[in-house]
């Protein structure tokens, strides 16, 4: 397959995998607590990545491990639990749409704390994206009184964590291979995630059938949605460009929305408008 065709294949695969992550979290919460979903996701991804990437760990200089630890917290540990907690109250499709705020937050934090320059158009993109987010959240709260839309704040915090992570990697870890960074992240997180899982009482309920079914969804989420997806993403960057690779942001909510439809989730017309406004803002902020 030619490189041009191959990059589109990888982009499509990433959109399908990452867009499906939100429904997998939702299914995992049927039988597991949010803390168990988050910790199991990290554990399964860590085992997979250590099996294929442990040889890359010695390539990380000792003075870089503090940045590896920081990026593991912001890029994986925090979001894994924040998304799971959020989806105990809000729909998976709404969670995926709010996650698309990550490029906007990356621009804001990059310009404020990391010396990243920006254009006037990108400022408008941030403003438009924030207006779309407010419309999406407030409309959802009004039309779904049975859901606690304050939990949407957790998704926004997770997107801020992702933004911090991207800026940290660009500033301090750009000289390391993506496989080294990712494997190092999960090597750091394996022990704390295992401790959290132990203290949630998971091993006392693992014999329950609904728990076992939920674990299967999280296995797929950890191995495919995190481990294999990262490999695809790194390969996509190598054969295309970072700008093309990050365009997957626009496709993830589409996939997640259709999964939500199949699971009886539905956005109101006002929420559709909010989602569309968010994507316009993301496009303007990411455009060079």
C-alpha positions as CSV (number, residue, x, y, z in Angstrom):
1,X,0.0,0.0,0.0
2,X,1.3,3.5,-0.9
3,X,2.2,5.9,1.9
4,X,-0.7,8.2,0.9
5,X,-3.2,5.4,1.2
6,X,-1.5,4.0,4.3
7,X,-1.8,7.2,6.3
8,X,-5.5,7.4,5.6
9,X,-5.8,3.8,6.7
10,X,-4.1,4.6,10.0
11,X,-6.1,7.7,10.5
12,X,-9.4,5.8,10.0
13,X,-8.2,3.0,12.3
14,X,-7.3,5.5,15.1
15,X,-10.7,7.3,14.8
16,X,-12.5,4.0,15.1
17,X,-10.4,2.8,18.0
18,X,-10.3,6.1,20.0
19,X,-13.9,6.9,19.1
20,X,-14.9,3.5,20.6
21,X,-13.1,4.1,23.8
22,X,-15.9,6.1,25.4
23,X,-18.5,3.3,24.9
24,X,-16.0,0.8,26.3
25,X,-15.7,2.9,29.4
26,X,-19.5,3.0,29.7
27,X,-19.7,-0.8,29.4
28,X,-16.9,-1.3,31.9
29,X,-18.8,0.8,34.4
30,X,-21.6,-1.9,34.4
31,X,-20.0,-4.0,37.0
32,X,-16.9,-2.0,37.9
33,X,-16.4,1.3,39.8
34,X,-14.8,4.3,38.2
35,X,-11.6,3.7,40.1
36,X,-11.5,0.1,39.0
37,X,-12.1,1.0,35.4
38,X,-9.3,3.6,35.5
39,X,-6.8,1.3,37.2
40,X,-7.5,-1.7,35.1
41,X,-7.2,0.3,31.9
42,X,-3.7,1.4,33.0
43,X,-2.7,-2.1,34.1
44,X,-3.7,-3.8,30.9
45,X,-2.1,-1.1,28.8
46,X,1.1,-1.3,30.9
47,X,1.4,-5.0,30.6
48,X,1.0,-4.8,26.8
49,X,3.4,-1.9,26.3
50,X,6.1,-3.4,28.7
51,X,6.0,-6.7,26.7
52,X,6.7,-4.9,23.4
53,X,8.6,-1.9,24.5
54,X,10.7,-2.8,27.6
55,X,13.9,-2.6,25.5
56,X,13.3,1.1,24.9
57,X,13.4,1.9,28.7
58,X,17.3,2.0,28.9
59,X,17.3,4.7,26.2
60,X,15.7,7.2,28.7
61,X,18.4,9.3,30.4
62,X,18.2,9.3,34.2
63,X,17.5,13.1,34.3
64,X,14.5,12.6,32.0
65,X,12.6,10.3,34.3
66,X,11.1,13.2,36.3
67,X,9.5,14.4,33.1
68,X,8.4,10.9,32.3
69,X,6.7,10.8,35.7
70,X,5.0,14.2,35.1
71,X,3.7,13.2,31.7
72,X,2.5,9.9,33.0
73,X,0.3,11.7,35.6
74,X,-1.1,14.3,33.2
75,X,-1.2,12.2,30.0
76,X,-2.6,9.0,31.4
77,X,-3.2,8.6,35.2
78,X,-5.4,11.6,35.7
79,X,-7.5,11.3,32.5
80,X,-8.1,7.5,33.0
81,X,-9.9,8.2,36.2
82,X,-11.5,11.5,35.3
83,X,-13.2,10.0,32.2
84,X,-14.5,7.0,34.1
85,X,-15.8,9.2,36.9
86,X,-17.5,11.6,34.4
87,X,-19.3,8.8,32.6
88,X,-21.0,7.6,35.7
89,X,-23.2,10.7,35.2
90,X,-23.0,11.9,31.5
91,X,-23.3,10.2,28.2
92,X,-20.3,8.7,26.4
93,X,-21.0,10.8,23.3
94,X,-21.0,14.1,25.3
95,X,-17.7,13.0,26.9
96,X,-16.1,12.5,23.6
97,X,-17.2,15.8,22.2
98,X,-15.8,17.7,25.3
99,X,-12.6,15.7,24.9
100,X,-12.1,17.5,21.5
101,X,-11.3,20.6,23.5
102,X,-7.8,19.3,24.0
103,X,-6.3,21.2,21.0
104,X,-7.9,24.4,22.3
105,X,-6.4,23.9,25.8
106,X,-3.1,23.0,24.3
107,X,-3.0,26.3,22.6
108,X,-4.0,28.3,25.7
109,X,-1.6,26.6,28.0
110,X,1.2,26.6,25.4
111,X,0.9,30.4,24.9
112,X,0.5,31.1,28.7
113,X,3.2,28.9,30.1
114,X,5.4,27.4,27.4
115,X,6.1,30.4,25.1
116,X,4.2,29.0,22.2
117,X,3.2,31.7,19.7
118,X,-0.4,32.0,18.3
119,X,-2.4,33.8,15.7
120,X,-5.5,36.0,16.0
121,X,-7.5,33.3,14.2
122,X,-6.5,30.7,16.8
123,X,-7.7,33.1,19.6
124,X,-11.1,33.2,17.9
125,X,-11.0,29.4,17.7
126,X,-10.5,29.2,21.5
127,X,-13.4,31.6,22.2
128,X,-15.7,29.8,19.8
129,X,-14.8,26.4,21.2
130,X,-15.5,27.5,24.7
131,X,-18.9,29.0,23.7
132,X,-19.8,25.6,22.1
133,X,-18.8,23.8,25.2
134,X,-21.0,26.0,27.4
135,X,-24.0,25.5,25.0
136,X,-23.4,21.7,25.0
137,X,-23.2,21.4,28.8
138,X,-26.0,23.7,29.8
139,X,-28.4,22.3,27.2
140,X,-27.6,18.8,28.3
141,X,-28.2,19.7,31.9
142,X,-31.6,21.2,31.1
143,X,-32.8,18.3,29.0
144,X,-31.3,15.5,31.1
145,X,-32.2,16.3,34.7
146,X,-31.5,12.8,35.7
147,X,-27.8,13.3,34.8
148,X,-25.4,15.4,36.9
149,X,-23.8,17.7,34.3
150,X,-21.3,19.1,36.8
151,X,-19.4,15.9,36.0
152,X,-18.7,17.4,32.5
153,X,-16.2,19.5,34.3
154,X,-14.1,16.3,34.9
155,X,-13.8,15.8,31.1
156,X,-12.7,19.4,30.7
157,X,-10.1,18.9,33.4
158,X,-9.0,15.7,31.6
159,X,-8.6,17.7,28.3
160,X,-6.5,20.2,30.2
161,X,-4.3,17.4,31.6
162,X,-3.8,16.2,28.0
163,X,-2.9,19.7,26.9
164,X,-0.3,20.0,29.7
165,X,1.1,16.6,28.7
166,X,1.5,17.6,25.1
167,X,3.4,20.8,26.0
168,X,5.6,18.9,28.5
169,X,6.6,16.3,25.9
170,X,7.3,19.0,23.3
171,X,9.4,21.0,25.7
172,X,11.3,18.3,27.6
173,X,11.0,14.9,25.8
174,X,11.1,15.7,22.1
175,X,14.4,14.0,21.8
176,X,13.1,10.6,23.0
177,X,11.2,8.1,20.8
178,X,7.4,7.9,21.3
179,X,7.7,4.2,22.3
180,X,10.2,5.1,25.1
181,X,8.0,7.9,26.4
182,X,4.9,5.8,26.4
183,X,6.5,2.6,27.8
184,X,8.2,4.7,30.5
185,X,4.8,6.4,31.4
186,X,3.1,3.0,32.0
187,X,6.1,1.5,33.8
188,X,5.8,4.4,36.3
189,X,2.0,3.9,36.6
190,X,1.8,0.1,36.9
191,X,2.5,0.0,40.7
192,X,0.1,2.9,41.8
193,X,-2.6,1.6,39.5
194,X,-2.3,-1.9,41.0
195,X,-2.4,-0.5,44.5
196,X,-5.6,1.5,43.7
197,X,-7.2,-1.6,42.2
198,X,-6.3,-3.7,45.3
199,X,-7.8,-1.2,47.7
200,X,-11.1,-1.0,45.8
201,X,-11.9,-4.5,46.7
202,X,-11.8,-5.7,43.1
203,X,-10.4,-9.1,44.0
204,X,-13.3,-9.8,46.3
205,X,-15.8,-9.4,43.4
206,X,-13.9,-10.8,40.4
207,X,-15.9,-14.0,40.6
208,X,-19.2,-12.1,39.8
209,X,-20.3,-12.6,36.2
210,X,-21.1,-8.9,35.5
211,X,-17.7,-7.9,36.8
212,X,-16.0,-10.4,34.5
213,X,-17.9,-9.1,31.5
214,X,-16.9,-5.6,32.4
215,X,-13.2,-6.5,32.7
216,X,-13.3,-7.9,29.1
217,X,-14.4,-4.4,27.9
218,X,-11.5,-2.8,29.8
219,X,-9.0,-5.3,28.4
220,X,-10.0,-4.2,24.9
221,X,-9.8,-0.5,26.1
222,X,-6.4,-0.9,27.6
223,X,-4.7,-3.1,25.0
224,X,-6.3,-1.8,21.8
225,X,-7.6,1.6,22.8
226,X,-4.3,2.6,24.5
227,X,-1.5,0.2,23.6
228,X,-2.1,-0.6,19.9
229,X,-3.6,2.9,19.3
230,X,-0.4,4.6,20.4
231,X,1.6,2.4,18.1
232,X,-0.7,3.4,15.2
233,X,-0.4,7.0,16.2
234,X,3.4,7.0,16.3
235,X,3.5,5.3,12.9
236,X,1.0,7.8,11.4
237,X,3.3,10.7,12.6
238,X,6.3,9.0,10.9
239,X,4.6,8.6,7.5
240,X,2.7,11.9,7.4
241,X,2.9,14.9,9.7
242,X,1.8,15.9,13.2
243,X,-0.8,18.2,11.8
244,X,-2.4,15.4,9.7
245,X,-2.1,13.0,12.6
246,X,-3.9,15.3,15.1
247,X,-6.8,15.7,12.6
248,X,-8.1,12.5,14.2
249,X,-9.6,14.8,16.8
250,X,-12.3,15.8,14.4
251,X,-13.3,12.2,13.7
252,X,-13.4,10.7,17.3
253,X,-16.7,12.4,18.3
254,X,-18.4,11.2,15.2
255,X,-17.5,7.6,15.9
256,X,-18.4,8.0,19.6
257,X,-21.7,9.6,18.7
258,X,-22.8,6.6,16.5
259,X,-21.8,4.2,19.3
260,X,-23.9,6.3,21.6
261,X,-26.9,6.0,19.2
262,X,-26.6,2.2,19.2
263,X,-26.7,2.4,23.0
264,X,-29.8,4.6,23.1
265,X,-28.0,7.9,23.7
266,X,-29.3,11.0,21.9
267,X,-28.2,14.6,21.6
268,X,-30.7,17.4,21.5
269,X,-30.7,19.7,18.5
270,X,-29.1,22.4,20.7
271,X,-26.4,19.9,21.8
272,X,-25.7,19.1,18.1
273,X,-25.2,22.9,17.5
274,X,-22.9,23.1,20.5
275,X,-20.9,20.1,19.2
276,X,-20.6,21.7,15.8
277,X,-19.5,25.0,17.3
278,X,-16.8,23.2,19.3
279,X,-15.4,21.5,16.1
280,X,-15.3,24.8,14.3
281,X,-13.3,26.3,17.2
282,X,-10.9,23.3,17.2
283,X,-10.4,23.7,13.5
284,X,-9.6,27.4,13.8
285,X,-7.3,26.9,16.7
286,X,-5.4,24.1,15.0
287,X,-5.1,25.7,11.6
288,X,-1.7,27.2,10.8
